[in-house]
Amino acid sequence: MKSSQDVTSFFQRDTFTSSTSRSLIAGAVGGLAGTAVKSLVEKFLKVRKVEQRSAQIKILDDLSTKITGSPISVHNEALAEQLVNFPVGISIGAAYGYGKKKKDKLNFRDGVILGSSTWASTHETSLPLMGLKESPKDIPIGLQMNELFAYVMFGVTTELVRDYVNRRLKE
């Protein structure tokens, strides 16, 4: 029982270590939830052309081919894609949580900024530059807006859950 009280009092403190730990955990949990929501949105909204493979699958196919000599099987692609999405989302959420350590109040605008900047820095710039995705000018605007919406939902969900977990850890 004492160890549970020690953990609770640790998170309630306003020390660098306590607030950093609390913000990283809250952000990581927020990023996990945000990624789940983004994945769900992408099941209902078309975010790429039917024949287009995601950047995650392209990366994992290359890795799988180098390790095993063959690409990922088609029936394992959905799982493999999530094996990339979730760790990335958790990492982004943890970094975001840390960034909000001193201004940890709920702010939907911060979530929108997180989602839209994540989308812009990946799908609109770095992935096309690495050859993992078409240039934005070659992607229909409707698909881009669907993808942006999914990322905004990621950001808003990350912010909501981060705020909730952060408040609970402080109690």
C-alpha positions as CSV (number, residue, x, y, z in Angstrom):
1,M,0.0,0.0,0.0
2,K,2.8,2.4,0.8
3,S,4.3,2.1,-2.7
4,S,1.0,3.2,-4.2
5,Q,0.9,6.2,-2.0
6,D,4.5,7.0,-2.9
7,V,3.7,6.9,-6.6
8,T,0.7,9.1,-6.1
9,S,2.6,11.7,-4.0
10,F,5.4,11.6,-6.6
11,F,3.1,12.7,-9.4
12,Q,1.4,15.3,-7.2
13,R,4.6,17.1,-6.5
14,D,5.7,20.2,-8.6
15,T,9.3,19.2,-9.0
16,F,11.1,18.9,-12.4
17,T,11.2,15.1,-12.2
18,S,7.6,14.7,-11.2
19,S,6.1,17.2,-13.7
20,T,8.4,15.8,-16.5
21,S,7.3,12.2,-15.8
22,R,3.7,13.2,-15.5
23,S,3.8,15.2,-18.8
24,L,5.6,12.4,-20.7
25,I,3.2,9.7,-19.5
26,A,0.1,11.8,-20.1
27,G,1.4,12.8,-23.6
28,A,2.3,9.2,-24.5
29,V,-1.2,7.9,-23.4
30,G,-2.7,10.8,-25.4
31,G,-0.7,9.9,-28.4
32,L,-1.8,6.2,-28.1
33,A,-5.5,7.3,-28.0
34,G,-4.9,9.9,-30.8
35,T,-3.4,7.2,-33.0
36,A,-6.4,4.9,-32.4
37,V,-8.8,7.6,-33.3
38,K,-6.8,8.5,-36.4
39,S,-6.8,4.9,-37.5
40,L,-10.5,4.6,-37.0
41,V,-11.2,7.8,-39.0
42,E,-9.0,6.4,-41.8
43,K,-11.2,3.3,-42.0
44,F,-14.2,5.6,-42.9
45,L,-12.5,8.3,-44.9
46,K,-10.4,7.5,-48.0
47,V,-6.9,8.9,-47.4
48,R,-5.0,7.4,-50.4
49,K,-5.7,6.1,-53.8
50,V,-6.9,2.5,-53.8
51,E,-3.8,1.1,-55.4
52,Q,-1.4,3.2,-53.4
53,R,0.5,1.6,-50.6
54,S,1.2,3.6,-47.4
55,A,4.6,4.9,-46.5
56,Q,4.7,2.6,-43.5
57,I,4.1,-0.5,-45.7
58,K,6.9,0.6,-48.1
59,I,9.3,1.0,-45.2
60,L,8.4,-2.3,-43.6
61,D,8.5,-4.1,-47.0
62,D,12.0,-2.9,-47.5
63,L,13.0,-4.0,-44.0
64,S,11.2,-7.3,-44.3
65,T,12.9,-8.0,-47.6
66,K,16.3,-7.3,-46.2
67,I,15.7,-9.4,-43.1
68,T,13.7,-12.3,-44.4
69,G,14.2,-12.1,-48.2
70,S,10.5,-11.4,-48.9
71,P,8.1,-8.5,-48.5
72,I,5.2,-8.4,-46.0
73,S,2.3,-10.6,-47.1
74,V,-0.8,-8.7,-48.2
75,H,-3.0,-10.2,-45.4
76,N,-0.5,-8.8,-42.8
77,E,-0.3,-5.3,-44.1
78,A,-2.9,-3.7,-41.9
79,L,-1.3,-5.1,-38.7
80,A,2.2,-4.1,-40.0
81,E,1.0,-0.6,-40.7
82,Q,-0.3,-0.2,-37.1
83,L,3.1,-1.5,-35.8
84,V,4.6,1.6,-37.2
85,N,1.7,4.0,-36.5
86,F,1.3,3.3,-32.8
87,P,4.9,3.8,-31.7
88,V,5.2,6.9,-33.8
89,G,2.0,8.3,-32.3
90,I,3.1,7.5,-28.8
91,S,6.4,9.2,-29.4
92,I,4.8,12.3,-30.8
93,G,2.4,12.4,-27.9
94,A,5.1,12.1,-25.3
95,A,7.1,14.9,-27.0
96,Y,3.9,17.0,-27.1
97,G,3.2,16.2,-23.5
98,Y,6.7,17.3,-22.5
99,G,6.2,20.5,-24.5
100,K,3.0,21.3,-22.6
101,K,4.7,20.6,-19.2
102,K,4.5,24.3,-18.1
103,K,1.3,25.2,-19.8
104,D,-0.7,22.0,-19.2
105,K,-4.2,23.4,-19.3
106,L,-6.6,21.9,-21.9
107,N,-6.4,23.8,-25.2
108,F,-8.1,22.5,-28.3
109,R,-6.2,24.9,-30.5
110,D,-3.0,23.2,-29.4
111,G,-4.4,19.8,-30.4
112,V,-5.4,21.2,-33.9
113,I,-1.9,22.6,-34.3
114,L,-0.3,19.3,-33.2
115,G,-2.4,17.3,-35.7
116,S,-2.0,19.7,-38.7
117,S,1.7,20.3,-38.1
118,T,2.3,16.5,-37.9
119,W,0.4,16.1,-41.2
120,A,2.3,18.9,-42.9
121,S,5.7,17.8,-41.7
122,T,5.2,14.2,-42.8
123,H,2.7,13.8,-45.6
124,E,3.2,17.1,-47.2
125,T,7.0,17.3,-47.0
126,S,9.3,14.6,-45.5
127,L,7.5,11.5,-46.9
128,P,7.4,12.9,-50.5
129,L,11.0,14.1,-50.2
130,M,12.1,10.5,-49.2
131,G,10.1,9.0,-52.1
132,L,7.7,7.3,-49.8
133,K,4.7,9.2,-51.0
134,E,3.6,11.2,-54.1
135,S,4.2,14.9,-54.3
136,P,1.2,16.8,-52.7
137,K,0.5,18.3,-56.1
138,D,-0.2,14.8,-57.5
139,I,-2.7,13.9,-54.8
140,P,-6.3,14.9,-55.1
141,I,-7.3,17.7,-52.7
142,G,-10.2,15.5,-51.3
143,L,-7.7,12.8,-50.2
144,Q,-5.4,15.4,-48.7
145,M,-8.3,17.0,-46.7
146,N,-9.4,13.6,-45.4
147,E,-5.9,12.9,-44.3
148,L,-5.6,16.3,-42.7
149,F,-8.9,15.7,-40.9
150,A,-7.6,12.4,-39.5
151,Y,-4.5,14.1,-38.3
152,V,-6.5,16.9,-36.6
153,M,-8.5,14.3,-34.9
154,F,-5.2,12.7,-33.7
155,G,-4.1,16.0,-32.3
156,V,-7.4,16.9,-30.6
157,T,-7.7,13.5,-29.1
158,T,-4.1,13.5,-28.0
159,E,-4.7,16.9,-26.2
160,L,-8.0,15.7,-24.6
161,V,-6.5,12.5,-23.3
162,R,-3.2,14.2,-22.3
163,D,-5.2,16.7,-20.2
164,Y,-7.3,14.1,-18.6
165,V,-4.4,11.8,-17.7
166,N,-2.3,14.7,-16.5
167,R,-5.1,15.9,-14.2
168,R,-5.6,12.4,-12.8
169,L,-1.9,12.0,-12.1
170,K,-1.9,15.2,-10.2
171,E,-4.9,14.2,-7.9
